[in-house]
Amino acid sequence: MMHTLKLDDMELTALITHLEGHNEVMCESRANSDSNPSETPDREEVLLNLVYEKAFTMGWDKHINPKVDFDLIKNQDRIYKY
């Protein structure tokens, strides 16, 4: 079953930014683990990475398309200005 989210430009940028940060935290956590730093990612991490990949691909495709008014970097700057 497929589900659809309707996101505006800022919401898509916020989702991409959040998932990217969450991915970095999970990778660093695994890398700094005393028990087994080379352990494989758990199911949650894999699923979140799949969502991040889809969101980023959607955002990047819009970012590089000259016919679409979407700028990922400017949107991230607008988010962090608040």
C-alpha positions as a printed NumPy array, in Angstrom:
array([[  0.   ,   0.   ,   0.   ],
       [  1.348,   3.405,  -0.973],
       [  0.657,   6.626,   0.923],
       [  0.937,  10.201,  -0.271],
       [  2.041,  13.307,   1.612],
       [  1.413,  16.793,   0.265],
       [  4.262,  19.05 ,   1.326],
       [  5.052,  22.615,   0.406],
       [  8.642,  23.627,  -0.4  ],
       [  9.551,  24.509,   3.181],
       [  8.004,  21.341,   4.596],
       [  9.901,  19.179,   2.105],
       [ 13.13 ,  21.002,   2.932],
       [ 12.492,  20.581,   6.671],
       [ 11.822,  16.848,   6.209],
       [ 15.027,  16.392,   4.201],
       [ 17.052,  18.352,   6.755],
       [ 15.576,  16.468,   9.712],
       [ 16.091,  13.033,   8.189],
       [ 19.643,  13.91 ,   7.16 ],
       [ 20.459,  14.966,  10.717],
       [ 18.787,  11.895,  12.188],
       [ 20.773,   9.668,   9.83 ],
       [ 24.039,  11.3  ,  10.916],
       [ 23.185,  10.808,  14.597],
       [ 22.384,   7.118,  14.111],
       [ 25.583,   6.515,  12.109],
       [ 27.727,   8.326,  14.688],
       [ 26.041,   6.423,  17.499],
       [ 26.858,   3.117,  15.851],
       [ 30.418,   4.22 ,  15.061],
       [ 31.018,   5.262,  18.68 ],
       [ 29.495,   2.111,  20.14 ],
       [ 31.838,   0.217,  22.426],
       [ 30.117,  -3.102,  21.82 ],
       [ 30.404,  -3.415,  18.062],
       [ 31.01 ,  -0.299,  15.943],
       [ 30.7  ,  -2.26 ,  12.695],
       [ 27.252,  -3.664,  13.513],
       [ 24.665,  -3.475,  10.783],
       [ 21.989,  -0.786,  10.945],
       [ 18.738,  -1.776,  12.62 ],
       [ 15.42 ,  -1.9  ,  10.785],
       [ 14.399,   1.622,  11.879],
       [ 17.606,   3.123,  10.519],
       [ 17.239,   1.312,   7.204],
       [ 13.608,   2.426,   6.805],
       [ 14.394,   6.035,   7.722],
       [ 17.253,   6.011,   5.205],
       [ 14.828,   4.823,   2.515],
       [ 12.434,   7.678,   3.356],
       [ 15.342,  10.146,   3.366],
       [ 16.5  ,   8.884,  -0.038],
       [ 13.035,   9.387,  -1.535],
       [ 12.593,  12.841,   0.019],
       [ 16.068,  13.985,  -1.02 ],
       [ 15.654,  12.664,  -4.572],
       [ 12.355,  14.501,  -4.873],
       [ 13.886,  17.723,  -3.532],
       [ 17.056,  17.442,  -5.606],
       [ 15.111,  16.788,  -8.805],
       [ 13.141,  19.967,  -8.147],
       [ 16.316,  21.865,  -7.21 ],
       [ 18.097,  21.094, -10.498],
       [ 15.029,  21.592, -12.711],
       [ 15.212,  25.146, -14.131],
       [ 11.452,  25.133, -14.767],
       [ 10.673,  24.724, -11.059],
       [ 11.146,  27.485,  -8.499],
       [ 12.68 ,  25.36 ,  -5.719],
       [ 16.063,  26.074,  -4.167],
       [ 17.053,  23.564,  -1.497],
       [ 19.929,  25.638,  -0.117],
       [ 17.935,  28.887,   0.086],
       [ 15.086,  27.028,   1.764],
       [ 17.474,  25.589,   4.352],
       [ 18.838,  29.084,   4.964],
       [ 15.284,  30.359,   5.482],
       [ 14.607,  27.598,   8.012],
       [ 17.723,  28.371,  10.049],
       [ 17.099,  32.139,  10.078],
       [ 14.144,  31.716,  12.449]])
